[in-house]
Amino acid sequence: MDLIYLFGLWVSALQLSFLLLPLSLVMEWRKRGTTEGFSAVMLVLPLPIMSCWMRYGYLTGDSMMVVTNSIMMATSLIYLAIFMQYTKDRTIVYKQIGAVIAVLSAIFFYVSTLKDEEKADSMGKISGVVQNARIFGALYQIKTVIDTKTTEYMPYPMQFAMIFFISQMTLYAVLSGNYYMAIASIPGILLCLSSIALYIIYPPITWRVPILGVQRKVEKSE
């Protein structure tokens, strides 16, 4: 058992531990009785990413990648189901899920038409591209913060944990020679840094951001 394999286990364990992060959101939804202020986009976008990497893992014989992404996908679907229990408009969520299914069907069909020796390489390239679909969710969140001028509904644990995880995943990808994943991780790191910067520019109103120690000062007239 070499060090790269052990480091891969560490990255997988980190990835699985992130399944607990959305619990803080669930508690907030239950407390408020609504998901208002939150978007399902951040829960839907990981689904095609995990599906593609799971398929890539299957084609390359990487059982650890298959198992890790399978568990994460199942858990993400549970969180999405909880979100739908508290949201007022399920129609948009159904549309997003339908779009994901359509895109994945097209991708998997295309890969199935390739020669066997080309499938894994093509799936790896596609997975790298699809991974950056997460960018749209992050950009949507950034736009929301800028429009509302507050990070009140942007959960800090996910932001700080994500940048740590992506940096570890990028290092593992480089060490293991998975340059598809390494290159695909760079935009994610930049967006995480941008999101953290927003806590300083538009601090939350009712709570203080740990580590950064920032909170918006509300005047009495407000």
JORA-V372159 format. One record per residue. RES is the residue in one letter. PSI is psi in radians with two decimals (* if undefined). BURIAL is 1 if it has 16 or more other C-alpha atoms within 10 Angstrom, else 0. Layout:
res->[RES,RES]
psi->[PSI,PSI]
burial->[BURIAL,BURIAL]
This chain:
res->[M,D,L,I,Y,L,F,G,L,W,V,S,A,L,Q,L,S,F,L,L,L,P,L,S,L,V,M,E,W,R,K,R,G,T,T,E,G,F,S,A,V,M,L,V,L,P,L,P,I,M,S,C,W,M,R,Y,G,Y,L,T,G,D,S,M,M,V,V,T,N,S,I,M,M,A,T,S,L,I,Y,L,A,I,F,M,Q,Y,T,K,D,R,T,I,V,Y,K,Q,I,G,A,V,I,A,V,L,S,A,I,F,F,Y,V,S,T,L,K,D,E,E,K,A,D,S,M,G,K,I,S,G,V,V,Q,N,A,R,I,F,G,A,L,Y,Q,I,K,T,V,I,D,T,K,T,T,E,Y,M,P,Y,P,M,Q,F,A,M,I,F,F,I,S,Q,M,T,L,Y,A,V,L,S,G,N,Y,Y,M,A,I,A,S,I,P,G,I,L,L,C,L,S,S,I,A,L,Y,I,I,Y,P,P,I,T,W,R,V,P,I,L,G,V,Q,R,K,V,E,K,S,E]
psi->[1.92,2.99,-0.60,-0.70,-0.74,-0.68,-0.60,-0.66,-0.69,-0.77,-0.70,-0.71,-0.70,-0.79,-0.73,-0.57,-0.43,-0.21,-0.35,-0.32,-0.76,-0.13,-0.57,-0.60,-0.74,-0.75,-0.66,-0.71,-0.75,-0.70,-0.74,-0.33,0.22,2.79,0.24,2.28,-0.23,2.69,2.49,-0.22,-0.73,-0.33,-0.52,-0.72,-0.61,-0.39,-0.88,-0.53,-0.86,-0.63,-0.76,-0.77,-0.53,-0.73,-0.71,-0.74,-0.67,-0.76,-0.50,-0.04,0.39,1.56,-0.58,-0.70,-0.68,-0.86,-0.81,-0.84,-0.51,-0.80,-0.76,-0.64,-0.76,-0.73,-0.69,-0.66,-0.59,-0.79,-0.67,-0.67,-0.67,-0.73,-0.76,-0.39,-0.49,-0.13,2.64,-0.41,1.75,-0.27,-0.80,-0.56,-0.73,-0.68,-0.71,-0.75,-0.71,-0.71,-0.70,-0.80,-0.73,-0.78,-0.80,-0.69,-0.74,-0.74,-0.88,-0.62,-0.77,-0.82,-0.62,-0.36,-0.16,2.87,2.65,-0.69,-0.18,-0.28,-0.87,-0.78,-0.76,-0.70,-0.60,-0.76,-0.78,-0.71,-0.69,-0.70,-0.80,-0.61,-0.58,0.01,-0.42,-0.41,-0.68,-0.65,-0.74,-0.72,-0.66,-0.72,-0.74,-0.75,-0.73,-0.75,-0.78,-0.69,-0.73,-0.21,0.62,2.60,0.42,-0.71,0.32,1.79,2.10,-0.59,-0.67,-0.61,-0.85,-0.68,-0.64,-0.72,-0.58,-0.79,-0.80,-0.66,-0.68,-0.72,-0.68,-0.75,-0.76,-0.71,-0.71,-0.79,-0.60,-0.06,0.22,1.37,-0.32,-0.83,-0.67,-0.85,-0.67,-0.34,-0.37,-0.86,-0.60,-0.72,-0.78,-0.70,-0.62,-0.73,-0.67,-0.71,-0.71,-0.65,-0.53,-0.48,-0.55,-0.70,-0.78,1.34,2.69,2.82,-0.76,0.00,2.74,2.36,2.05,2.75,-0.98,-0.54,0.60,2.59,2.46,2.33,2.09,2.17,2.67,-0.59,-0.38,*]
burial->[0,0,0,0,0,0,1,1,0,0,1,1,0,1,1,0,0,1,0,0,0,1,0,0,1,1,0,0,1,0,0,0,0,1,1,0,0,1,1,1,1,1,1,1,1,1,1,1,1,1,1,1,1,1,1,1,1,1,1,1,0,0,0,1,1,1,0,1,1,1,0,1,1,0,0,1,0,0,1,1,0,0,1,1,1,1,1,0,0,0,0,0,1,0,0,0,1,0,0,1,0,0,0,1,0,0,0,0,0,0,1,0,0,0,0,0,0,0,1,1,1,0,1,1,0,1,1,1,1,1,1,1,1,1,1,0,1,1,0,0,1,1,0,1,1,0,0,0,0,1,1,1,1,1,0,1,0,1,1,1,0,1,1,0,1,1,1,1,1,1,1,1,1,0,1,0,0,0,1,1,1,1,1,1,1,0,0,1,1,0,1,1,0,0,1,1,0,1,1,1,1,1,1,1,0,0,0,0,1,0,0,0,0,1,1,1,0,0,0,0,0,0]
